[in-house]
Structure formats: structure tokens, C-alpha cells
Amino acid sequence: MTTAPPSLLAYFDASVHYGPDNATPVSAAVGFLVEDGVETYVERSMRVDAFVSSSALELRALAETVRAVVDRFDRVSSLHLHGDADAALRATDPAHPTEPTDPVGRRRVHEVRDLLTDVPVVTYRAVDRSCNARAHDLARRGHRDRR
């Protein structure tokens, strides 16, 4: 008996710590989790050593989330992406023709879209930070991760 491919919920976030001047970034990290509403399959925090902007970092968080789904599952019936970065979600949603102007952002958008080509249903939903608290906490935890 074969089991149906799962329908997944994914939450992502990025975090930047600034120096004493409150303008110079000193640390960046991303966090995400993938679940089906009952079981959490992936939960990760990652330090990011180089980034060009907070927008690009949010796109990195989204790309890492989608890559984790593709690496963990052979097939997925649907993937529902949630984050508090509306611009990152809109940029990767094929229903919205907006795309970042910077090359790093464009590369991330194309990476996410390419990774999702075999997923039949993908939704993009911007949520309040309060609804994204676990991903936010994971992103903040990534500042301590030295991988």
C-alpha cells in the first residue's frame, strides 16, 4: 500500500544583528521549520556568513526552506509557505511578476521556483511575526550556530 504524498506547511524567517551603531550588521542567520500540522519534519537554524541585504537574507531563508523540503521528501502533494517577509513571498510566487533587481535576489527567486516545479500546489502567505514565532526563534538561534 502506497501512502499519499504529504501536504506540508513551511515557516521561514531571517534575522540580522547590528553593532552598537545600530547600522552595521554583525551577524545574520535564517531559521525554518517544515511540518504537516501534526508532526514537525525539519527544524533548522543556520548562521549566514555573507549577505547583501535583509531582503536577500529573507529570500535565502525561503530557499533553504524549500531545499530542505526537496531533500527530505520524494513527493509532496502541496506546500504552503509562510513568512513575515511579504516581498520575498511575492517575488517567488509565479502569480506575481515582481522580481528583485539585484542578481543575488534574482538567483534565489529562480532557485525557489525551480525547486518547486514538481510540487502540484504551492501557496505563499505573508503572516504576522506572532504567527511566525517558531521560525523567528530559530532564525535568532542561528546567530549562535557556528557551522
N, C-alpha and C positions, 0 to 999 in steps of 0.2 A: 504494500500500500504506500503510495507516494503522498507526501504531505504538501499542501498548498504552500507556495512561497509566502513569506510573511509580509504584512503591511507594517511599515516602520515609521516611528516618529523620531526625528533628529533635532537636537537643540545645539546651537553653537554660539560662541562669543569670543571676543578678543579683549585683551587688557594691556594698557600701557602705563608704566610707572614713570613719573617725571622727577627730575632732580630738584634741588632746593629752589631753583629759579622758576619752577613750575612751567617751564617751557622746553627744557631739554629732555628728551626721552632717554631713560637709562636702562629700561628693561621692557621687553614685550613678550607676550605669551598668548596662547589660544587654548580653549577648552571646549569639549563637546561630549555629548552622550547620544547613544542610539538605543531605542527601546521599542517595545511593541505595546506599551500601555500597562503591561504586567511585569515583564522581565526586562532588565537592562542588559544589553549585549555588549556594548562598548562604552567605556567611560575613560576619557583621556585628558591629560594636561600636558602641554608642550611649551617649552621655552622657545622663543624665536630670536635668533641672534641678530638678524638683519631685517629691517623693514623700511619701506619708503613713506608710508603714511598710515594713519589709523584705518582709513578706508581699505587700503591694500591688505592690512592685517585682518580685517573682518572677512575679506574675500579668501585669505589664507585659511582662516578658521573654517569657513564653509567648504573649501576644497579638501581640507584634512578630514572633515566630517564625511563628505561624500566618498573620499578614497577609503575610509575605514569601512563604510557600508559595502563597497565593491569588493574589498579584500576579505570581508567576513562572510558574505553571502553570495552563493552562486546565482540565485534568482531572488527578486523582490517583486511583489505584486504592486506595491505602492510605497512611496517615500514622501513624508510630509516634513518639510524643512521649516524650522522655527528659529528665529533670531531677532535680536533687537536692532539689527543693522538693516534698516529698510532699503538703503541704497545698494547693499550687497545682494539682497534678495531680488530686488527689481532688475539689477544688472544681469543676473544669471537666469532669470525667468524668461524663456523664449517668447512669452506673450508680450513682453515689454522690450521694445527695440533699443533701449538705452544701453550704452556700453561705456566703460571708463575710457578716458582719453590717454591715460598712462599705459605704457607697454606691460608693466607688471600686472596691473588690474585686468587688462585685456587677456593676458595669458591665463590668469586664474579663471576668468569667466569662461573661456573656451575649454579649459581643463574640466571644469564642473559640468558644462554642457556635454562634453564628450563622454565623461564617465557615466552620465545619466541616460545615454541614448537607449539602453536596453530596459530601462525601468518604465513600465507601461503608464503609470500615473505618478506624477510629481507635482506637489503643491508647495508654494512658497508663502510663508505667513510671517509678517512682522508682528512681534509681541512686545508687551511692556517688559522692562527688566525684571519686574516682580514675577512674571511668568517664565522667565529665563534664568532664574536664580541658580539652579544647579550648574548650568553651563557657565554662568558668570563666575561662580565659586571655583569651578575647575580652571577657568582661564587665569584667575588670580593665583591659584595654586601653582600654575606653570612658571611663575616668576622664580620659585624656589627650585624648580627642576633644572638640573644641570646637564641633561642629555645632550 
